[in-house]
Structure formats: structure tokens, C-alpha cells
Amino acid sequence: MSFDWTHYLFLAENLHKGFDNPPTEAMLRSCVSRAYYAAFCHARNYLINERDEIIPTDGSAHNLVKRKFSEAESQTDSKIAENLNRLRLDRNRADYDDSIDDLGSTSDFAIILCQSIFLKIRELQQPS
């Protein structure tokens, strides 16, 4: 059975809330990272399963997934690409930078972007 990437979104939401305590910096950084991977893997699987794309299993997949959505002609695809790009930039900062200004807002925005990607993929899956 394949992993349900919405579970990473659920985890990100709970990390952002701090599991009923004020979230720590590590929780907020992890929230951003998990939100990105939830969105990226969901988008990757959509391309594989719905558009028969071949996506590599190495690090090159990140740019390829974004590119596949940006090259499509619909505004929905373009928005997915834009949101994936922003999420990845924030994820890289959360995973690698020693300090991040306004991490709480970054974490909040990561969840919003992730939710948006899930919704936009659902729109693409609706019959025309």
C-alpha cells in the first residue's frame, strides 16, 4: 500500500500548532519541511498516475516536477508550480539556514501553500 502524503500535511499542521504547547523552533522548521514533502510527493504522484510522466527517484525529481507543472498550459498547473517553488525555497531555508526571520509566519504560509497544492490537484482530477 502506498503512503498517503496527506499524513505529512496533518503532521505539519500539528507541528505548527505545537501539539497543544507553544511550538519550538524545531517544530516550526519541521512543519515547513513536512509541508513541502507532502505537496511535492502528492504532485509527483499525480504526474506519474494521471499524466503518465516518468519521474526519476533522485534529487532531480524536485526541479522536474515543478517544470512539468510550469510547462503545462493551465493556470492551475502554473499555480501549482509557483507554490511548489516557494515551498521548496522555504524548506531549504528551514533545513539549512541557522536563523530564519519570522519562522512562525513561514510555517503558517507553508501549510497554506501545501493545502492549496492539494486542492489544485483535486481540481485537475475533476472531469471537465
VMD Tcl script that builds the backbone (N, CA, C; Angstrom):
set m [mol new atoms 384]
animate dup $m
set s [atomselect $m all]
$s set {name element resname resid chain x y z} {
  {N N MET 1 A 0.845 -1.181 0.000}
  {CA C MET 1 A 0.000 0.000 0.000}
  {C C MET 1 A 0.892 1.245 0.000}
  {N N SER 2 A 0.558 2.201 -0.821}
  {CA C SER 2 A 1.394 3.400 -0.904}
  {C C SER 2 A 1.049 4.390 0.217}
  {N N PHE 3 A 2.036 5.181 0.562}
  {CA C PHE 3 A 1.889 6.153 1.636}
  {C C PHE 3 A 0.926 7.261 1.229}
  {N N ASP 4 A 0.080 7.672 2.146}
  {CA C ASP 4 A -0.856 8.773 1.925}
  {C C ASP 4 A -0.163 10.062 2.376}
  {N N TRP 5 A 0.225 10.916 1.418}
  {CA C TRP 5 A 1.008 12.109 1.708}
  {C C TRP 5 A 0.226 13.157 2.472}
  {N N THR 6 A -1.091 13.007 2.574}
  {CA C THR 6 A -1.850 13.927 3.424}
  {C C THR 6 A -1.460 13.760 4.889}
  {N N HIS 7 A -0.889 12.611 5.238}
  {CA C HIS 7 A -0.450 12.409 6.621}
  {C C HIS 7 A 0.688 13.365 6.971}
  {N N TYR 8 A 1.548 13.678 6.006}
  {CA C TYR 8 A 2.603 14.666 6.251}
  {C C TYR 8 A 1.996 16.058 6.429}
  {N N LEU 9 A 0.952 16.360 5.688}
  {CA C LEU 9 A 0.274 17.642 5.871}
  {C C LEU 9 A -0.334 17.708 7.274}
  {N N PHE 10 A -0.984 16.641 7.698}
  {CA C PHE 10 A -1.559 16.578 9.052}
  {C C PHE 10 A -0.461 16.760 10.099}
  {N N LEU 11 A 0.676 16.107 9.905}
  {CA C LEU 11 A 1.803 16.257 10.824}
  {C C LEU 11 A 2.290 17.698 10.838}
  {N N ALA 12 A 2.427 18.303 9.665}
  {CA C ALA 12 A 2.876 19.694 9.576}
  {C C ALA 12 A 1.928 20.614 10.343}
  {N N GLU 13 A 0.632 20.401 10.186}
  {CA C GLU 13 A -0.351 21.227 10.894}
  {C C GLU 13 A -0.189 21.083 12.405}
  {N N ASN 14 A 0.035 19.875 12.864}
  {CA C ASN 14 A 0.210 19.651 14.298}
  {C C ASN 14 A 1.538 20.202 14.811}
  {N N LEU 15 A 2.582 20.103 14.021}
  {CA C LEU 15 A 3.859 20.702 14.401}
  {C C LEU 15 A 3.711 22.219 14.511}
  {N N HIS 16 A 2.972 22.809 13.583}
  {CA C HIS 16 A 2.751 24.260 13.595}
  {C C HIS 16 A 2.004 24.692 14.855}
  {N N LYS 17 A 1.063 23.879 15.282}
  {CA C LYS 17 A 0.289 24.191 16.497}
  {C C LYS 17 A 1.065 23.854 17.769}
  {N N GLY 18 A 2.098 23.063 17.648}
  {CA C GLY 18 A 2.894 22.701 18.805}
  {C C GLY 18 A 2.317 21.567 19.623}
  {N N PHE 19 A 1.432 20.762 19.042}
  {CA C PHE 19 A 0.827 19.641 19.770}
  {C C PHE 19 A 0.297 20.110 21.123}
  {N N ASP 20 A -0.498 21.173 21.147}
  {CA C ASP 20 A -1.143 21.736 22.339}
  {C C ASP 20 A -0.174 22.470 23.265}
  {N N ASN 21 A 1.036 22.729 22.831}
  {CA C ASN 21 A 2.008 23.556 23.549}
  {C C ASN 21 A 2.552 24.561 22.552}
  {N N PRO 22 A 3.152 25.641 23.034}
  {CA C PRO 22 A 3.777 26.533 22.039}
  {C C PRO 22 A 4.818 25.768 21.233}
  {N N PRO 23 A 4.793 25.913 19.900}
  {CA C PRO 23 A 5.744 25.165 19.070}
  {C C PRO 23 A 7.176 25.662 19.284}
  {N N THR 24 A 8.092 24.740 19.250}
  {CA C THR 24 A 9.518 25.082 19.323}
  {C C THR 24 A 10.007 25.441 17.930}
  {N N GLU 25 A 11.194 26.000 17.854}
  {CA C GLU 25 A 11.776 26.312 16.551}
  {C C GLU 25 A 11.931 25.044 15.711}
  {N N ALA 26 A 12.337 23.963 16.354}
  {CA C ALA 26 A 12.497 22.695 15.625}
  {C C ALA 26 A 11.161 22.231 15.057}
  {N N MET 27 A 10.087 22.414 15.793}
  {CA C MET 27 A 8.757 22.020 15.306}
  {C C MET 27 A 8.366 22.860 14.093}
  {N N LEU 28 A 8.609 24.168 14.161}
  {CA C LEU 28 A 8.235 25.043 13.043}
  {C C LEU 28 A 9.076 24.743 11.808}
  {N N ARG 29 A 10.362 24.482 12.004}
  {CA C ARG 29 A 11.215 24.115 10.877}
  {C C ARG 29 A 10.749 22.785 10.268}
  {N N SER 30 A 10.428 21.836 11.115}
  {CA C SER 30 A 9.943 20.537 10.637}
  {C C SER 30 A 8.601 20.676 9.937}
  {N N CYS 31 A 7.770 21.582 10.414}
  {CA C CYS 31 A 6.484 21.851 9.774}
  {C C CYS 31 A 6.690 22.274 8.323}
  {N N VAL 32 A 7.593 23.216 8.108}
  {CA C VAL 32 A 7.869 23.704 6.749}
  {C C VAL 32 A 8.367 22.556 5.871}
  {N N SER 33 A 9.272 21.761 6.411}
  {CA C SER 33 A 9.834 20.651 5.652}
  {C C SER 33 A 8.777 19.610 5.304}
  {N N ARG 34 A 7.977 19.211 6.267}
  {CA C ARG 34 A 6.938 18.200 6.021}
  {C C ARG 34 A 5.876 18.729 5.068}
  {N N ALA 35 A 5.526 20.004 5.165}
  {CA C ALA 35 A 4.538 20.578 4.240}
  {C C ALA 35 A 5.063 20.509 2.811}
  {N N TYR 36 A 6.339 20.841 2.633}
  {CA C TYR 36 A 6.914 20.757 1.289}
  {C C TYR 36 A 6.856 19.327 0.767}
  {N N TYR 37 A 7.309 18.367 1.557}
  {CA C TYR 37 A 7.347 16.991 1.062}
  {C C TYR 37 A 5.950 16.419 0.833}
  {N N ALA 38 A 4.987 16.830 1.625}
  {CA C ALA 38 A 3.603 16.406 1.378}
  {C C ALA 38 A 3.158 16.895 0.000}
  {N N ALA 39 A 3.392 18.179 -0.265}
  {CA C ALA 39 A 2.969 18.769 -1.537}
  {C C ALA 39 A 3.766 18.202 -2.710}
  {N N PHE 40 A 5.084 18.118 -2.557}
  {CA C PHE 40 A 5.925 17.620 -3.639}
  {C C PHE 40 A 5.554 16.185 -4.016}
  {N N CYS 41 A 5.454 15.310 -3.032}
  {CA C CYS 41 A 5.172 13.894 -3.329}
  {C C CYS 41 A 3.768 13.699 -3.883}
  {N N HIS 42 A 2.813 14.487 -3.395}
  {CA C HIS 42 A 1.455 14.413 -3.931}
  {C C HIS 42 A 1.452 14.864 -5.398}
  {N N ALA 43 A 2.171 15.952 -5.679}
  {CA C ALA 43 A 2.251 16.454 -7.058}
  {C C ALA 43 A 2.994 15.467 -7.958}
  {N N ARG 44 A 4.080 14.911 -7.465}
  {CA C ARG 44 A 4.850 13.909 -8.219}
  {C C ARG 44 A 3.960 12.718 -8.570}
  {N N ASN 45 A 3.230 12.214 -7.581}
  {CA C ASN 45 A 2.374 11.050 -7.818}
  {C C ASN 45 A 1.240 11.368 -8.784}
  {N N TYR 46 A 0.726 12.584 -8.737}
  {CA C TYR 46 A -0.283 12.990 -9.711}
  {C C TYR 46 A 0.290 12.906 -11.129}
  {N N LEU 47 A 1.486 13.435 -11.309}
  {CA C LEU 47 A 2.105 13.393 -12.640}
  {C C LEU 47 A 2.325 11.957 -13.110}
  {N N ILE 48 A 2.765 11.103 -12.209}
  {CA C ILE 48 A 3.014 9.702 -12.562}
  {C C ILE 48 A 1.705 8.978 -12.862}
  {N N ASN 49 A 0.727 9.119 -11.981}
  {CA C ASN 49 A -0.505 8.329 -12.072}
  {C C ASN 49 A -1.538 8.878 -13.046}
  {N N GLU 50 A -1.594 10.199 -13.192}
  {CA C GLU 50 A -2.645 10.802 -14.021}
  {C C GLU 50 A -2.135 11.245 -15.398}
  {N N ARG 51 A -0.863 11.547 -15.490}
  {CA C ARG 51 A -0.320 12.047 -16.759}
  {C C ARG 51 A 0.744 11.134 -17.352}
  {N N ASP 52 A 0.940 10.001 -16.727}
  {CA C ASP 52 A 1.899 9.000 -17.214}
  {C C ASP 52 A 3.306 9.561 -17.415}
  {N N GLU 53 A 3.692 10.484 -16.563}
  {CA C GLU 53 A 5.046 11.040 -16.611}
  {C C GLU 53 A 6.016 10.070 -15.949}
  {N N ILE 54 A 7.237 10.087 -16.417}
  {CA C ILE 54 A 8.305 9.310 -15.785}
  {C C ILE 54 A 9.119 10.291 -14.957}
  {N N ILE 55 A 9.126 10.078 -13.658}
  {CA C ILE 55 A 9.818 10.962 -12.730}
  {C C ILE 55 A 10.936 10.164 -12.061}
  {N N PRO 56 A 12.164 10.648 -12.133}
  {CA C PRO 56 A 13.265 9.913 -11.505}
  {C C PRO 56 A 13.111 9.872 -9.990}
  {N N THR 57 A 13.827 8.958 -9.376}
  {CA C THR 57 A 13.736 8.799 -7.925}
  {C C THR 57 A 14.893 9.489 -7.200}
  {N N ASP 58 A 15.661 10.282 -7.921}
  {CA C ASP 58 A 16.762 11.000 -7.274}
  {C C ASP 58 A 16.379 12.471 -7.076}
  {N N GLY 59 A 17.333 13.264 -6.653}
  {CA C GLY 59 A 17.087 14.665 -6.353}
  {C C GLY 59 A 16.648 15.512 -7.536}
  {N N SER 60 A 16.902 15.035 -8.746}
  {CA C SER 60 A 16.484 15.801 -9.921}
  {C C SER 60 A 14.959 15.865 -10.057}
  {N N ALA 61 A 14.264 15.007 -9.353}
  {CA C ALA 61 A 12.797 14.985 -9.426}
  {C C ALA 61 A 12.183 16.305 -8.978}
  {N N HIS 62 A 12.805 16.980 -8.027}
  {CA C HIS 62 A 12.229 18.222 -7.490}
  {C C HIS 62 A 12.060 19.280 -8.579}
  {N N ASN 63 A 13.115 19.518 -9.336}
  {CA C ASN 63 A 13.014 20.506 -10.416}
  {C C ASN 63 A 12.140 20.005 -11.556}
  {N N LEU 64 A 12.188 18.721 -11.830}
  {CA C LEU 64 A 11.395 18.175 -12.928}
  {C C LEU 64 A 9.900 18.289 -12.650}
  {N N VAL 65 A 9.484 17.963 -11.443}
  {CA C VAL 65 A 8.058 18.061 -11.098}
  {C C VAL 65 A 7.586 19.503 -11.254}
  {N N LYS 66 A 8.350 20.427 -10.710}
  {CA C LYS 66 A 7.993 21.842 -10.843}
  {C C LYS 66 A 7.927 22.238 -12.315}
  {N N ARG 67 A 8.911 21.802 -13.098}
  {CA C ARG 67 A 8.953 22.151 -14.519}
  {C C ARG 67 A 7.757 21.583 -15.286}
  {N N LYS 68 A 7.386 20.344 -14.987}
  {CA C LYS 68 A 6.237 19.728 -15.680}
  {C C LYS 68 A 4.970 20.548 -15.464}
  {N N PHE 69 A 4.781 21.046 -14.249}
  {CA C PHE 69 A 3.599 21.876 -13.984}
  {C C PHE 69 A 3.736 23.252 -14.627}
  {N N SER 70 A 4.928 23.813 -14.625}
  {CA C SER 70 A 5.092 25.157 -15.201}
  {C C SER 70 A 4.973 25.139 -16.724}
  {N N GLU 71 A 5.292 24.019 -17.363}
  {CA C GLU 71 A 5.196 23.909 -18.822}
  {C C GLU 71 A 3.773 23.646 -19.300}
  {N N ALA 72 A 2.920 23.183 -18.404}
  {CA C ALA 72 A 1.524 22.937 -18.795}
  {C C ALA 72 A 0.841 24.277 -19.042}
  {N N GLU 73 A -0.215 24.246 -19.796}
  {CA C GLU 73 A -0.834 25.496 -20.228}
  {C C GLU 73 A -1.906 26.040 -19.296}
  {N N SER 74 A -2.340 25.275 -18.328}
  {CA C SER 74 A -3.428 25.770 -17.477}
  {C C SER 74 A -2.896 26.658 -16.355}
  {N N GLN 75 A -3.734 27.581 -15.929}
  {CA C GLN 75 A -3.376 28.446 -14.802}
  {C C GLN 75 A -3.255 27.643 -13.520}
  {N N THR 76 A -4.030 26.575 -13.412}
  {CA C THR 76 A -3.961 25.723 -12.235}
  {C C THR 76 A -2.581 25.080 -12.142}
  {N N ASP 77 A -2.092 24.561 -13.244}
  {CA C ASP 77 A -0.754 23.963 -13.279}
  {C C ASP 77 A 0.309 25.007 -12.924}
  {N N SER 78 A 0.171 26.192 -13.482}
  {CA C SER 78 A 1.142 27.259 -13.215}
  {C C SER 78 A 1.169 27.620 -11.739}
  {N N LYS 79 A 0.003 27.657 -11.120}
  {CA C LYS 79 A -0.071 27.995 -9.691}
  {C C LYS 79 A 0.562 26.889 -8.849}
  {N N ILE 80 A 0.350 25.652 -9.235}
  {CA C ILE 80 A 0.994 24.533 -8.523}
  {C C ILE 80 A 2.516 24.684 -8.610}
  {N N ALA 81 A 3.030 24.971 -9.794}
  {CA C ALA 81 A 4.479 25.146 -9.974}
  {C C ALA 81 A 4.995 26.294 -9.113}
  {N N GLU 82 A 4.281 27.399 -9.120}
  {CA C GLU 82 A 4.674 28.569 -8.328}
  {C C GLU 82 A 4.690 28.242 -6.830}
  {N N ASN 83 A 3.656 27.553 -6.367}
  {CA C ASN 83 A 3.573 27.202 -4.948}
  {C C ASN 83 A 4.640 26.182 -4.550}
  {N N LEU 84 A 4.907 25.213 -5.429}
  {CA C LEU 84 A 5.975 24.244 -5.153}
  {C C LEU 84 A 7.327 24.945 -5.050}
  {N N ASN 85 A 7.563 25.893 -5.938}
  {CA C ASN 85 A 8.824 26.621 -5.914}
  {C C ASN 85 A 8.985 27.382 -4.597}
  {N N ARG 86 A 7.953 28.099 -4.189}
  {CA C ARG 86 A 8.017 28.861 -2.933}
  {C C ARG 86 A 8.210 27.927 -1.740}
  {N N LEU 87 A 7.469 26.834 -1.718}
  {CA C LEU 87 A 7.609 25.870 -0.625}
  {C C LEU 87 A 9.018 25.294 -0.569}
  {N N ARG 88 A 9.587 24.988 -1.727}
  {CA C ARG 88 A 10.930 24.410 -1.731}
  {C C ARG 88 A 11.965 25.409 -1.231}
  {N N LEU 89 A 11.835 26.661 -1.627}
  {CA C LEU 89 A 12.750 27.692 -1.120}
  {C C LEU 89 A 12.658 27.798 0.401}
  {N N ASP 90 A 11.435 27.805 0.911}
  {CA C ASP 90 A 11.245 27.886 2.362}
  {C C ASP 90 A 11.741 26.622 3.056}
  {N N ARG 91 A 11.529 25.472 2.433}
  {CA C ARG 91 A 12.018 24.214 3.011}
  {C C ARG 91 A 13.534 24.212 3.081}
  {N N ASN 92 A 14.189 24.679 2.034}
  {CA C ASN 92 A 15.644 24.746 2.055}
  {C C ASN 92 A 16.135 25.661 3.170}
  {N N ARG 93 A 15.481 26.799 3.339}
  {CA C ARG 93 A 15.869 27.705 4.433}
  {C C ARG 93 A 15.654 27.029 5.785}
  {N N ALA 94 A 14.512 26.358 5.946}
  {CA C ALA 94 A 14.205 25.704 7.232}
  {C C ALA 94 A 15.178 24.577 7.537}
  {N N ASP 95 A 15.626 23.885 6.503}
  {CA C ASP 95 A 16.510 22.737 6.710}
  {C C ASP 95 A 17.989 23.109 6.789}
  {N N TYR 96 A 18.383 24.274 6.253}
  {CA C TYR 96 A 19.807 24.567 6.154}
  {C C TYR 96 A 20.270 25.867 6.817}
  {N N ASP 97 A 19.406 26.870 6.903}
  {CA C ASP 97 A 19.841 28.158 7.452}
  {C C ASP 97 A 19.862 28.126 8.981}
  {N N ASP 98 A 20.865 28.791 9.551}
  {CA C ASP 98 A 20.984 28.829 11.008}
  {C C ASP 98 A 19.940 29.725 11.659}
  {N N SER 99 A 19.477 30.732 10.954}
  {CA C SER 99 A 18.424 31.589 11.510}
  {C C SER 99 A 17.447 31.960 10.397}
  {N N ILE 100 A 16.184 32.065 10.785}
  {CA C ILE 100 A 15.119 32.421 9.847}
  {C C ILE 100 A 14.260 33.480 10.513}
  {N N ASP 101 A 14.125 34.612 9.859}
  {CA C ASP 101 A 13.240 35.656 10.376}
  {C C ASP 101 A 11.789 35.224 10.198}
  {N N ASP 102 A 10.988 35.463 11.207}
  {CA C ASP 102 A 9.551 35.223 11.156}
  {C C ASP 102 A 9.206 33.775 10.784}
  {N N LEU 103 A 9.805 32.859 11.495}
  {CA C LEU 103 A 9.596 31.430 11.231}
  {C C LEU 103 A 8.138 31.016 11.420}
  {N N GLY 104 A 7.462 31.631 12.377}
  {CA C GLY 104 A 6.048 31.313 12.591}
  {C C GLY 104 A 5.204 31.602 11.360}
  {N N SER 105 A 5.429 32.738 10.734}
  {CA C SER 105 A 4.693 33.089 9.514}
  {C C SER 105 A 5.088 32.188 8.353}
  {N N THR 106 A 6.361 31.859 8.276}
  {CA C THR 106 A 6.836 30.956 7.222}
  {C C THR 106 A 6.164 29.596 7.359}
  {N N SER 107 A 6.064 29.118 8.578}
  {CA C SER 107 A 5.419 27.837 8.855}
  {C C SER 107 A 3.933 27.885 8.489}
  {N N ASP 108 A 3.278 28.953 8.891}
  {CA C ASP 108 A 1.858 29.131 8.581}
  {C C ASP 108 A 1.639 29.158 7.072}
  {N N PHE 109 A 2.485 29.902 6.365}
  {CA C PHE 109 A 2.363 30.024 4.919}
  {C C PHE 109 A 2.642 28.699 4.224}
  {N N ALA 110 A 3.577 27.907 4.764}
  {CA C ALA 110 A 3.883 26.596 4.176}
  {C C ALA 110 A 2.648 25.699 4.197}
  {N N ILE 111 A 1.912 25.730 5.280}
  {CA C ILE 111 A 0.692 24.920 5.368}
  {C C ILE 111 A -0.335 25.406 4.349}
  {N N ILE 112 A -0.498 26.713 4.238}
  {CA C ILE 112 A -1.448 27.273 3.268}
  {C C ILE 112 A -1.072 26.874 1.844}
  {N N LEU 113 A 0.214 26.986 1.504}
  {CA C LEU 113 A 0.657 26.605 0.162}
  {C C LEU 113 A 0.435 25.119 -0.099}
  {N N CYS 114 A 0.745 24.296 0.883}
  {CA C CYS 114 A 0.553 22.846 0.740}
  {C C CYS 114 A -0.925 22.519 0.528}
  {N N GLN 115 A -1.777 23.093 1.343}
  {CA C GLN 115 A -3.217 22.861 1.189}
  {C C GLN 115 A -3.687 23.306 -0.186}
  {N N SER 116 A -3.172 24.426 -0.651}
  {CA C SER 116 A -3.540 24.936 -1.967}
  {C C SER 116 A -3.139 23.959 -3.074}
  {N N ILE 117 A -1.953 23.387 -2.964}
  {CA C ILE 117 A -1.498 22.421 -3.968}
  {C C ILE 117 A -2.404 21.196 -3.976}
  {N N PHE 118 A -2.759 20.702 -2.807}
  {CA C PHE 118 A -3.668 19.556 -2.741}
  {C C PHE 118 A -5.008 19.891 -3.394}
  {N N LEU 119 A -5.536 21.083 -3.118}
  {CA C LEU 119 A -6.821 21.493 -3.702}
  {C C LEU 119 A -6.725 21.650 -5.214}
  {N N LYS 120 A -5.635 22.240 -5.687}
  {CA C LYS 120 A -5.486 22.453 -7.129}
  {C C LYS 120 A -5.316 21.135 -7.880}
  {N N ILE 121 A -4.642 20.182 -7.277}
  {CA C ILE 121 A -4.534 18.864 -7.909}
  {C C ILE 121 A -5.903 18.196 -7.945}
  {N N ARG 122 A -6.672 18.364 -6.903}
  {CA C ARG 122 A -8.033 17.829 -6.904}
  {C C ARG 122 A -8.851 18.463 -8.034}
  {N N GLU 123 A -8.673 19.764 -8.254}
  {CA C GLU 123 A -9.362 20.446 -9.373}
  {C C GLU 123 A -8.965 19.806 -10.708}
  {N N LEU 124 A -7.677 19.537 -10.871}
  {CA C LEU 124 A -7.212 18.926 -12.119}
  {C C LEU 124 A -7.785 17.537 -12.324}
  {N N GLN 125 A -8.085 16.845 -11.251}
  {CA C GLN 125 A -8.612 15.477 -11.339}
  {C C GLN 125 A -10.118 15.456 -11.635}
  {N N GLN 126 A -10.786 16.600 -11.512}
  {CA C GLN 126 A -12.220 16.648 -11.782}
  {C C GLN 126 A -12.455 16.574 -13.285}
  {N N PRO 127 A -13.432 15.790 -13.689}
  {CA C PRO 127 A -13.721 15.722 -15.130}
  {C C PRO 127 A -14.217 17.065 -15.643}
  {N N SER 128 A -13.783 17.402 -16.846}
  {CA C SER 128 A -14.175 18.707 -17.455}
  {C C SER 128 A -15.568 18.682 -17.982}
}
mol reanalyze $m
mol bondsrecalc $m
mol representation Tube
mol addrep $m
